[in-house]
Amino acid sequence: MQLIQNWKETLKGAWSIRLIALACLISAFPIFVSLVSPGLLRVDPLIFAGLAAAVNALAIPARLIAQVGLSKLLSEFWQDTSGAASTRFVKGVGAGALVIALASPFVAKWEGVRLEAYRDIVGVPTICFGDTHGVQIGDTATMAECVDRLEKDVRAFYSEIRPCMTNPNIPAGVQASMLELAYNVGSGPVCRSTMMRLANAGKHRAACDELRRWVIAGGKRVRGLANRRADSKRTLCLKGLT
């Protein structure tokens, strides 16, 4: 058994670890009280068991969703000297966290995960959740490393396409669909796309309709991409408009 390379950062900052630790405390509390003073605890132990189970269940999505820079965002919030929770901060950084949280599980769902490097549909060496950065055939990764790659890549792609969104009122779902698209095809094409132009013009439903055009790979229409774009349009892009 071998520790992951960034185990210290994960131990200190991962919300999944914090939730698991909280679940352990909830489970241990009634046992501790019963040992110290058997008559003191007048609550059904099943309640504590249920709470512990709920917290443990939250730790699963938290590994992909809750720790997308939340600690950093809170730190920036308290250190902000421009005023209490400025509108710019809430609409900018806060909305960005929401967009990333929406896009990350969608990317994970459609990319799938492979712990050994393989060639994608156009022959590019790929690993984990569709990551191609510096990947060579023969590379391997742990699940924890793949989750870290996913988190970093989603944040990086959002930082690349965010300046292209000149309209501050683009709904989070529309942004998330463009972020997911950028993860799949690259930031440049998304920034130059008709979808981005329509989103900036406030034509959000028309922007969502543009997803149907992004279904070609290797010069051919790919059914898997068509299904992915349809799912993105339905569950991300249009959901916030209805």
Order of alpha helices (4+ residues) and beta strands (2+ residues): alpha-alpha-alpha-alpha-alpha-beta-beta-alpha-alpha-alpha-alpha-alpha-beta-beta-alpha
